[in-house]
Amino acid sequence: MRKANPIKKQPIKLSIRLKTNVEGGAALGLWSGMILGIGTDLTRIERIEETLQKHGTRFVQRCFGMEETEKIEKAAATAPHLRAAGYAKRWAAKEACAKALGLGISNDIYLKDIIVVNSPDGQPQLVLSGGAKDRLTAITPQGMTARIDVSLTDEALGEKAAGGMALAFVVISAEAAG
C-alpha cells in the first residue's frame, strides 16, 4: 500500500469575476474559492472493449455502480457500438477524480467509490462514497464546501472502438459554506 505524501499542498486561492446575462441585463458576480485538485485521464476505448469481452459482467460489477451500468446498457440497446465508449468515459472520470483527490486509485480509494451520474439536464456529476468521500472531506478546508466539476468526451470511431479515445477532466474546488 502506497503512503500518502506527507507534504501538505496549499490550495490555490482564486477570485474570479464572472459576467452573466440575467433577464437581458448584465450582472457581475464574484466567485471566491480555491482549487483543491485537478485530474485528467485519457482512456483507449478499445482497451475497455477488450476488457469487457474478456471479463464481462465481472469487470462491470467490480468497477461500476448500478446507476452507471443501467445508463450505459440502456443506451447500448439501441447503439451497441457505444457500449464500450460509455464505460470508457466513466472509467476515465473515476481515474481523473482519484488523481484530483491526490492519491489515485489506491490508499483505500476504489473505483466503485466514484460514481458518474447525470443531472436531469444530462450534465455528468460525480457521487463519492467510502475512501473517496473520506479523502474529499480531509482535503476540504474547515468552513468550506467542496464542489466537483467533471467534463467527459469521447471519440468513438464507428462500429469498431479501435483508435477511439475517452477523456475526462475533473476540478475539485472549495467555496465558503453558506
Secondary structure by P-SEA (a helix, b strand, c coil): ccccccbbbbcbbbbbbbbbbcccbbbbbbbbbbbcbbbbbbbcaaaaaaaaaacaaaaaaacccaaaaaaaaaaacccccaaaaaaaaaaaaaaaaaaaaccccccccccccbbbbbcccbbbbbbbcaaaaaaaaaaccccbbbbbbbbbbbbccccccccbbbbbbbbbbbcccc
